[in-house]
C-alpha cells in the first residue's frame, strides 16, 4: 500500500524517470578524453623544477570534479526553463566581462582573470554556453515567426547581442575566444534558417571585420605575427615562429607509435611554451604518436557524432539550436587547438576541450555537455 | 524538424567531418612524412635553466641607516652524499683525512685559517643541515673558485659557490629585534611554495638551499624581504654549448623589499649600554647587611639578564627594545655550528638568543598595582563598597598601613572553613605582611602607589575575593583589558602570552602540571598575591610597557609597531604602518588624576625612608655621583617593582612614561627589568633615568657601523690609506682641523662603571653617515 502510494508521487515518474533517457556514450566519450587529457597534463608538468609534480594535476582534478557536478545539475534542469533566465544571464555576463577589465588579474599581458586566492576565474569561458543559450532563445522565442527565416532586422539585433560581449572580450584582449563566438553565432544562425544570401552577407562582414582587426592598430605586433605566422612563416619574428616550430618538432618526434608516455624529449625539456594549456596536443603527438593522436581525434568524432544525432532528434528548435551551438563551439576549439600545434591554424590561445589545463575551460565544457544532455533527456516530453 | 533544418544540419555534419579529416591528414603528414627531418632537430635540443637568486631586502632604522645588508661571498661546502659515494664508509678513513688535510691547507693558504679538526667537527655536526651539504668555510678568496673547479677529482664532494649572505654592520646591536636567518627546512619550503602561482611573475619562489628568516624582523617580514628569483634559460646543443638565450622563458630577478623600522640605532645602542651597565652595577653592589646574624644568606644577585623597552605611547612605535645577554648575528651567517647554536640557546649561559622583552615571562611585582588600582576605582556593575560608601571617594581618604593586612574575623572564618576541607592549615592564614613589615601613614590610593604599600592593595584584593557583593575577578578582567594574558599584536615571532591567573586558569594549569601548581582550587591568597604582581601573575616586559602606554595615552590599547614602512629596492613606499588600536580602557579624569599623581610621586615625592617615592633616589642621585634629573622640565610618572622569585634574588622593575604635562602628550613609555638584581627603585630605575637623561638633555652619540669604523681606522693609518686610494677616496673626507680643542669631559657624571673617558686631542676625522641626507659622523678618538 505504502509502496504504491509512493510510486504514484509525480516527481518520481516525471523527473527521475528522465535519467533513463540519458545518453551514456556522450558521458563515456567525455570521460575518456578527460582521462587522457589529465595524463597528458601530468606528463607535461611533472618535471617542473619548482612545483610539486602533481601540482597541476591536483588542481585540474578538482576542476573536473566540479565540472562533473555542474554537468549533472545542468542536465537535471529543464532546458526550456532556461529561456526565462536569459535576460538575467546576459546582463550578468556583460557585467562580469566589464568587471574583469577593471578588477581582473593581468597575466601575460591579458586582463582576463578574476583572482580569488589561488583560484582564477575566466569569465570569457563562462560566456560561451551562456551566449549559446541566449542566441538560441532569441531565434526561437516568438511563435509567430517560427518556421520562417529570420528577417534582416532580427539578424542585425542578433549581431548586436553577440557584438557586445565579443567587444568586451577583445578588449582583454582575447582574440581566440572572440573567434569562438563568431563560429557559435554562425552555426546558430544557420540552424535558425537564415536565407543563404543573408548568410553570405554575414560571411563577408566577418571577413571584413577580421581583415580590419588584422590591419588596424587594435592588435600588438606580436598578436598579428601569431595570427599570420602560419601563412608566411619566414616573415614572422623568431619568437613567434619558435612556438610553432617547437610544437611541430614535438609532434614529428612522435612518429607512428610515439616516444612513449613520459618519454618525449621535447615534452620533458619543456621546449614548447604553454605545453600544458594551449599546446597540449604537442604532448599527445610526441608521446603517443599518430596512434594516440588519431585516437584522441576519434574520441572527439564520437562525441560530435552523438551530439549531431541529438540535434537531429531534439523535440524543439530551441533545443536543436543549443546542441548545434555547443557542437560548433567544441568542433572549432578542437580544430583550432590541434590545428594550431600542427601549423594549419593561426596561433591563438584556445584550450583543447577536456584536455588543456584550465579550470574555467573544464567547467564550462562540462556545463555545455550538461546542456546537451538536458535536451536529449527531454526529447520525448 | 522540417526538411530545411535537416538539410542545414547535414551541411554542418559535412563541415565537421572534413575538418576532422584534415586534422588526421595533417597529423599523418607530420608524423610519417616530415618525421625524419624535424626529429633530428629534437635530438639536439636541450634547455638549461639557471636560477639566479634575488637579493634580499634591507632592514633600515627609522632614519634610513641600513642595519642589515647583503654581501656576496664565496662559500666552500662538502656534499656528504658525493663524498660517501667516492670514499665510502669507514675503510677510507685515511683517504678522507688526507683529503680534509689538503682542503684545510688550501683554505688556510688562501687566507682563511682552517684546521682539520674544524672540518671534521663541521661534518660531524651536519645533523642540522639539509641535503647532506655542510658549509665548511664562508667568505674565502674567489681565487679558490678556479682551484677547486679544476680539481674535482682530488677533492670529492667539495663544492664552491658564490652566495649572498647577510651582513650586520652594527654587530650585536638590536640583534634580537632583527633576528637571524637559517637554511630553509623541508616543511618550510613546502608551505612557502604551496600557494605559488606559476602564472604570476611576481610570485616568490623558494629554492632548496635558500636561507629564510627564523626570528625577529627577518621572520616577520620574510614575505617582503624575500626577492623573486630570476631565471636564465638557454638552449644548448648536445655538447652543452649555448645556442641562444630563450628570452621569453627567462626572467630577471627582483630584489626583495626593504623594511624601515621604528627604532633608531643610536637610541637602541644607548638603551643596550645602560641596561648592561645597570646589570653590572647590580652585580657589583655588595648585599645589604643582614638584620639578624642568624638569618640565612640572601640569594646572590647574579644580575645576568634583563630587558629594556622604549615605546612611543601615542603611536605604539617601538623606539628601542633591548635584551641582555645578547649575541652577534654574524655568527649565523653561512650556517652556524651545532655547538655554537646550542650554546646560544643554553639556559646556563643565559640563552642569549632569547628575546627577553617579548619571550621572557616575569612576575610584575608592584608595577602591577596600577592595574589593581584601576580595577578598584573603576565603577563596576557591582561596586566596591568597603573603604567608603562614596564610591571612588573612598580611595582618597587617608588611612594607615600598619605593615600588614589582617582579614576581618567574620570573613576569615569563611576562608578558613573552606580551605580546611581541602588541606590542613597551609592557606588558612588571614594575615598578609609587607616586606620587612614596613609601615606607612596617611595613605590614599595615590600615596599607596607612590610608596608602594602592599597592605593597601592586599585589602582591596582580599575583599574582592571574599565579599559576595561584587565580581571576584574584577582585577583580572582589568588586567585582560590592559593587554595582559595575550599577545600584544606586535607580530614578532614567539611572543609569550604571560599569565593572568584566575580560578579557571589554575584548574587547567593544575591538570597539565599537578606538581608545579600543587592544588587545583583557588584561595584568597591567590587573589592577594596576584593583586601585587606576585604568585602566578606573569607578564612580558613588552606587555607591561604597553599597559603603561595605555594608561599614558588615556586608555587606547595599541599594538606595538616594529616597522614604519615597507619600501621597494628603489625606495618607493609600498606600505606604511600607523597606530593599530586593538582595544581600549575607560579611564575617567576622576580616576586618572589620583593614579597619575601617585605615579608622579613615586618619582618625585621626597621624604623620610618609607614616605618617599620609591624611585625618588634614582632621579635625585647627584650626591651619590649620579644625576639630578630635570623633572620640572620633563616630569616622569613611574612605578617600581621588586618581584620575588623563589630561591633567587628579586627581579627589579621600573616602568614609566613622560613628559606628564597638561599641554603635551607623553613621548616615551619605558620599562626596565633586571633579573636577580634586587630592589626596583635601586637598580632598575637608574637605568631609565640615565637613558632618558642622555636622550633628552645630551646628544646620544652616533654609533659607527663596521664600514665606518673601518673608514676611521683607514683615516688614522695613512699608510693603508695611500696604499689603496681608490677604495676610499670618494667616500671619505679628511677634515683637517688642526688640534681641535677637546669637547669632552663635560660632566664627571655617575657611579656607572666603565665610563668612557675620552680626551685624546687630535685631528677631527669624519666619515659619511650611514644613510643619505644625514650629517657626516665624527670618528671617535682612538
Interface residues (C-beta under 8 A of the other chain):
Chain A: X48 X49 X50 X51 X105 X107 X108 X117 X118 X120 X147 X187 X190 X191 X193 X239 X242 X245 X248 X249 X250 X251 X252 X253 X254 X255 X256 X265 X266 X269 X270 X271 X273 X285 X289 X290 X293 X294 X297 X300 X301 X304 X308 X311 X312 X314 X317 X320 X324 X327 X328 X331 X334 X335 X338 X339 X342 X343 X344
Chain B: X1 X2 X4 X5 X6 X8 X9 X11 X12 X13 X15 X16 X19 X20 X22 X23 X24 X26 X27 X28 X30 X31 X32 X34 X35 X37 X38 X39 X41 X42 X43 X45 X46 X47 X49 X51 X193 X195 X196 X197 X198 X199 X200 X205 X247 X248 X249
